[in-house]
């Protein structure tokens, strides 16, 4: 399966997605922890890229009630599941690929489990930089295991549960096999920090998230450059 097929696969998987992530201890807590790194305040405008069925959106609502959230996903099936849920009036959903988003500028951007699935992550990161106001924060909540043999082993062990469970719930094994392989093939934490820097982000840093997936899931933070002083 190639990355252009991923949104369509998520259309099919959407019906069982919430059940599967609900079986993952700490999944929602980890998202809330990463969302907290945005340091959102009431009145801010935040872009939730790759919102899926709304787990990342819910983390943002919890992190800062009252912020305006534009939640975007390329999978119509995942987005439909998200829209079925109850949301405050400050949340709006948009069907779009990340690289095509044209919704004005934002104080912050949150992207959970997105960059690894992009056909061209560099060009999309540059596009995200243009969507951010000067000094605005980007937080990526992402798998990254290539820097550590232990983390790769933990991830493979977890996939010994994830792949059969996904197959059982959706009847399709390909998406979850792709998940396992794509994480193994994706940037290590140091490489992803370098990717953010070379695509224009400043103040880049990252930290692994605690819990069952320690060393597997990380929070990455970067800032859009400040405007030049005149």
C-alpha angles and dihedrals in degrees: 000000000000126000094256088064095053099091091051091049089052089052087063096040095048095091093064101028099099091048092053097047089046088063090058109090111227096010096126094037090055091051090051090050092053092044088055089062088070089069092215122193131194111278095033122125116225133186116216104201117197092011094171112183091346105272092126090043090054089051090054093048089052093046094055120003111208099032116130109248126195105192116198134187135166093215113084090196094055091044092051090055090050093050092054090067128084114263136172117256090256091072122086128177125216129187107222144118112257092243091055100049111134106171103126125260130323140206091220142006126210120193118179119191090341114110094060089059098049118112090217110018096175096057091044092051089052089051090051089052089057091051093055123085114239108289092011119150129245118195121188118195102197149152114250123167108146095098094062134048088202092054091048090052092049091049093050090049091051090050088056083073101030098054097051091042092051091048092050094049100041104022089232121102098179099081094052093044087051089050092055094047097041092055091050090050097044128099120291114237092264092050092049091050088052090048091055092049096050090050092058107271121135134201089032118181139146142198134192116247118241126240136052092339097048108159092013103074121042140182113231121193130193137160132222109241117268116246115267114261114248 
